[in-house]
Amino acid sequence: MNWSPQEYRENLNHPKAERQFANDLEAMGKCDACVIVLPCGRSAHTEAGWLAGTGCQTLVYIPERQEPELMYKLFDNICCSIEEVLVALEK
């Protein structure tokens, strides 16, 4: 979007944005685990960080070369294959 920072902030209070945020937060509260698949966007990173902070099992799946990120050490596991993801989720 070509919104200014102020418009961006204001539009977060739009009823549609409020409703979708509530839906997303409710779904996140029901998660047993979180797997972010790289590359992914800001929202996925924010959600994964929030879930990790609640104690939810959180994994990073890196199927291809990515820029290194030290903060992924906050998560429970860094997986390089689907097999590793499945094994980690069985724990």
C-alpha positions in Angstrom: 0.0 0.0 0.0 1.0 3.6 -0.5 -0.1 4.6 2.9 1.9 7.1 5.0 3.0 5.8 8.4 0.1 7.8 9.9 -2.4 6.2 7.5 -0.9 2.8 8.2 -1.4 3.3 12.0 -4.9 4.7 11.6 -6.0 1.8 9.3 -5.0 -0.7 11.9 -8.1 0.5 13.8 -10.4 -0.1 10.8 -13.2 -2.6 11.8 -12.0 -5.1 9.2 -8.4 -4.9 10.5 -9.7 -5.3 14.1 -11.9 -8.3 13.2 -9.0 -10.1 11.3 -6.6 -9.4 14.1 -9.0 -10.9 16.6 -9.5 -14.0 14.4 -5.7 -14.4 14.0 -5.1 -14.0 17.7 -7.8 -16.5 18.5 -6.3 -19.1 16.1 -2.8 -18.5 17.5 -4.2 -19.2 21.0 -5.3 -22.6 19.8 -2.0 -23.7 18.3 -0.1 -26.7 19.6 2.9 -25.8 17.5 4.2 -23.2 15.1 6.3 -23.8 12.1 7.6 -20.8 10.1 8.8 -21.7 6.6 11.5 -19.5 5.2 11.4 -17.2 3.5 8.3 -15.7 5.1 7.0 -12.2 5.9 6.8 -9.9 8.9 3.5 -11.2 10.1 4.7 -14.8 10.3 7.8 -13.7 12.2 5.7 -11.6 14.6 3.3 -14.5 15.2 6.1 -17.0 15.7 7.8 -14.7 18.2 4.5 -14.3 20.1 3.9 -18.0 20.1 7.4 -18.8 21.3 6.9 -16.3 24.1 3.8 -18.2 25.2 5.7 -21.4 25.4 4.3 -22.9 22.3 6.6 -25.2 20.4 8.1 -23.1 17.6 10.2 -24.4 14.7 11.9 -22.7 11.8 12.0 -24.7 8.6 14.8 -23.5 6.3 14.4 -25.4 3.0 17.0 -23.3 1.1 19.8 -20.9 1.7 18.8 -17.9 3.7 20.6 -15.0 5.3 21.6 -16.1 8.8 19.6 -14.9 11.7 20.9 -15.3 15.3 17.5 -14.7 16.9 16.2 -18.0 15.5 18.0 -19.4 18.6 14.9 -18.3 20.5 12.9 -21.1 18.8 12.8 -24.7 19.8 14.3 -26.1 16.7 15.8 -25.2 13.3 14.9 -27.8 10.7 16.5 -28.2 7.2 14.1 -30.9 5.9 10.5 -31.9 6.2 11.7 -35.1 7.9 13.4 -33.0 10.6 10.2 -31.0 11.1 8.1 -34.1 11.5 10.5 -35.6 14.0 10.6 -32.4 16.0 6.8 -32.2 16.1 6.6 -35.7 17.4 8.5 -34.7 20.6 
